[in-house]
């Protein structure tokens, strides 16, 4: 639907560093892994390649 937004409610603080207003990469990857949009999957693959493990 054009102009629609999706919200996610987290049961914990997704920030590894409390002073940052961003989610940690692993939580983001896990929360978006079922999204079928190729652009999202490409971006998640790029993020996985930057993880230290």
C-alpha positions as CSV (number, residue, x, y, z in Angstrom):
1,X,0.0,0.0,0.0
2,X,1.6,3.3,-1.0
3,X,2.6,5.5,1.9
4,X,2.1,2.7,4.4
5,X,4.6,2.1,7.2
6,X,5.5,-1.0,9.2
7,X,6.4,-0.7,12.9
8,X,8.3,-3.3,14.9
9,X,8.0,-3.4,18.7
10,X,11.0,-4.8,20.4
11,X,10.9,-6.5,23.9
12,X,14.4,-5.4,24.6
13,X,16.6,-2.5,23.7
14,X,18.0,-3.4,20.3
15,X,21.0,-1.1,20.7
16,X,24.2,-2.8,21.8
17,X,25.6,0.7,22.7
18,X,22.9,2.6,24.6
19,X,24.0,6.0,23.4
20,X,23.3,5.1,19.7
21,X,19.9,5.3,18.2
22,X,20.5,2.3,15.9
23,X,19.8,-1.4,16.1
24,X,22.6,-3.9,16.3
25,X,23.3,-5.6,13.0
26,X,22.4,-9.2,14.1
27,X,19.0,-8.2,15.5
28,X,18.3,-6.3,12.3
29,X,19.3,-9.3,10.1
30,X,17.2,-11.7,12.2
31,X,14.1,-9.4,12.2
32,X,14.2,-8.9,8.4
33,X,15.3,-12.4,7.2
34,X,11.8,-13.4,6.1
35,X,11.2,-10.3,3.9
36,X,11.2,-11.5,0.3
37,X,12.2,-8.2,-1.4
38,X,15.4,-8.9,-3.3
39,X,16.8,-5.4,-2.2
40,X,16.4,-6.3,1.4
41,X,18.0,-9.7,1.0
42,X,21.0,-8.2,-0.9
43,X,21.4,-5.6,1.9
44,X,21.2,-8.3,4.6
45,X,23.8,-10.4,2.7
46,X,26.1,-7.4,2.7
47,X,25.6,-6.8,6.4
48,X,26.3,-10.5,7.1
49,X,29.6,-10.2,5.3
50,X,30.7,-7.4,7.6
51,X,30.0,-9.3,10.9
52,X,33.1,-10.4,12.7
53,X,32.1,-14.1,13.1
